[in-house]
Amino acid sequence: MNVLERFAESRFMKYLESISMKLSGSPAFSAISNGMGGTMGLVMIGAIVQIICVVGTTFLGLDATGKLYQTLYRPYQWTMGAMALYMAFNMAYTYAKNLKLNGVQSGFTSLICYFLVSCPLMSVQVGETAMTVVNFDNFGATGLFTAIIIAMTTVRVTKFVTDHHWIIRMPDVVPEGILNSFNSIIPTAVNVIIWYGLAVILDTVTQGALTLSGAITYALSIPVSFMISTPGMFVILALMQFFWFFGIHGTSVIFTALMVPMMTAYMSNADLMAAGQPLVFHPVFLFGAVSIMGGTGNTLPLCLLGLKSKSEQIRAISKASFIPGCFNINEPVIFGFPIMYNPILFIPFLLNPLIIAGLNLILWKLEIVALPSVLIMTTLPVLMSNFMGTLDWKNVVFAILCFPLLTIIWYPFFKIYEKQCIEKEKAEALEAQEV
């Protein structure tokens, strides 16, 4: 047994495994995990479309503002760009089924509450025509945490109302479909009153300036803006990974706060490079450490480990996630394994960006690798993105050398999770044989 295998079998890892088993058995955590997994098809379609668009703009000179690009990009907008909508329904549906409630009605209740809270209608004038529009931003990853909260709480409210028999009673001769519709009226009404009431209060207090999703994102981004320092950036990187664990799109939240100082830093170094002067280190450059190899959390090594897994689930997810991971798109990994709400895989997901950031910082200070000077798209292929951001081959070598280190970090935690999945698959197979 090698060192990594001994660590995987250690008391500490066994303790984490027991916590993970308890959480996975919880109806709420199961609903969140399965609700995310149920959207994998949409995530994959969105990832494929995103890769096509990146290839088109990077290599084929496709104009991102042109009609062809917008036509190609539309499936992405309605898959990953609207993920919060699908999860609001699917998580509520799954949670309701776990609690022996009507899944479809609970899903629709969650969805209408999400619309009321996060997507207010706005009137705009287009030429001589007045149009009613809705802000699409909250449909995507930035609205995920709100979607999770609404899905979980609406089902709990429905459970409370149903357990107390606050329903419209109908004769037994009424068909089941009609009976279910009437039974859902009061629970749906109670949920709508609660959530729309909160939305109206927030709208009144802010005079229409914020939705609930916007308020959450804004509240989380405020402390980040005061932490633009080298120690602060390490805290920010850890905070971003914690956001992902709890269903918040950590990259979007953090990037909102870092966008202005990041743009300033890159433009400053671009001017220095054009003038032939030495580049300057800015702490915000450490932000790139989260995705040096496969998107946020450097998950490409995890995908490669999963390709040879004995677990059918892990192997299937890894096959589906590998190509998107090569383009630093790792939603399939985060939602598919999953990493979100998975305390086992979260530890390396948290650790490896911090370790890579520390190594990057040392090599920058020693002037072994080049400082960034080009603000690039995050979805460029692995290694190409490492080169394009600095225009220096040494940064590509650094990324390649980081790969085995990242694999070592992922390995023991991957083996624990793989063991859980294999045991679960064996149990399901035995259950199927008995049936």
Buried (B, 14 or more C-beta within 10 A) or exposed (E): EEEBEEBBBEEEBEEBBEEBEEBBEEBBBBBBBBBBBBBBEBBBBBBBBBBBBBBBBBEEEBEEEEEEBEEBBEBBBBBBBBBBBBBBBBBBBBBBBBBEBBBBBBBBBBBBBBBBBBBBEEEEEEEEEEEEEEBEBBBBBBBBBBBBBBBBBBBBBBBEBBEEEEBEEBEEEEEEEEBBBEBBEBBBEBBBEBBBEBBEEBBEEEEEEBBBBBBBBBEBBEEBEEBBEEEBBBBBBBBBBBBBBBBBBBBBBBBBBBEEBBEEBBEBBBEBBEEEEEBEBBBBBBBBBBBBBBBBBBBBBBBBBBEEBEBEBBBBBBEBBBBBBBBBBBBBBBBBBBBBBBBBBBBBBBBBBBBBBEBBBEBBEEEEBBBBBEBBBBBBBBBBBBBBBBEBEBBBBBBEEBBEBBBBBBBBBBBBBBBBBBEEBEEEEEEEEEE
